């Protein structure tokens, strides 16, 4: 079997990377310890979930089993092979039983973009007060530790087809299509028909809606609906028929990324993950005969252990060491290093080990194993946020390291908290450093709409809005583009005014 992840925009190999980095072992261990002692707030803090309410009130029963690390494990990912969360989405966690406008539900929102810190927000509100474009209900086994074992029932029920012929899987399922055929609904290739039938019945019973639109990031809200029709289920085109009951102000939809066979089941089948690599609650559900032990690893696990990599240098192979994101040229003397530095200062070309060190420090092509080290570092930082950044700096991280696009830690500030800016500047990072496209941190802050306090903090630190990148765009040019939009938020209007005032 080639592997039917159910959401073919993300390959099994990409899901393998998601599983390795998106919910690190230290996060799972801390969340588990906090949850087992009954401290759901501490569990949320460990899982980078910002709680927006003071008292849980009627949501206390849901919070008693809330496992934010399990939720983060299961949430859909952004398209394009990234490990980041599907951005700007709202997911509803509801108590058992029918949901009405007065029912208190938990609402989890993902960050506004994949370029922002991978923090979630958690609110407890009346269902009738849930606002936004669309919301997606989540089954309890994806977020409630007490119900996590239900994933086993899902795994037993879903149908992993022996081939990639998704049309045959749908044609031989319980679904009805009227005069149409499964092949007319191309989005269905991303959906497991057995699980989709189970889920649409569940949400229809809980939310009082028999007809549910599919959501696709590629097509926005699609023209495909899944409906419960008596004892059966059917696939229909979106129509302007009678309005369905809705307890929310937002429109409830079904997310394509949540209508597939369990991703972990597929990864196990393909040999891309071992039971030990699963979240403990998922492992217990999918591999009950191999429960393993608790996940526990320090934030800096493996970071300060040296790895030796062979590099071609002057017709021979040399060993280069990498530890704490610092490269050590073990087979070159201090005098040789000084000579190469002088040569580079005079405009000469560096080669061999010295070229590798140059590319490591400033971004560029690297041998395969060093690329893996660099990718490991940036994925740790992007998913660990401020906490991991500070821990790695304390453990010896070279603060001047760059990613493959030549971006410094300041170019990644949007993924951290603005409080780390003084630390990075004190480490000697340049506020106007450019990546390989000529972009400064301030340009990225404006063009990617980082939190506005980061914009003002960079300006106060001396960031220039006049520097032009490879596309001949400056920060001021980008501000002009943003000001031309009708939906410019007040906080961004104020931030742009501050940039112009300080220019």
Order of alpha helices (4+ residues) and beta strands (2+ residues): alpha-alpha-alpha-beta-alpha-alpha-beta-beta-beta-beta-alpha-alpha-alpha-beta-beta-beta-beta-alpha-alpha-beta-beta-beta-alpha-alpha-alpha-alpha-alpha-alpha-alpha-alpha
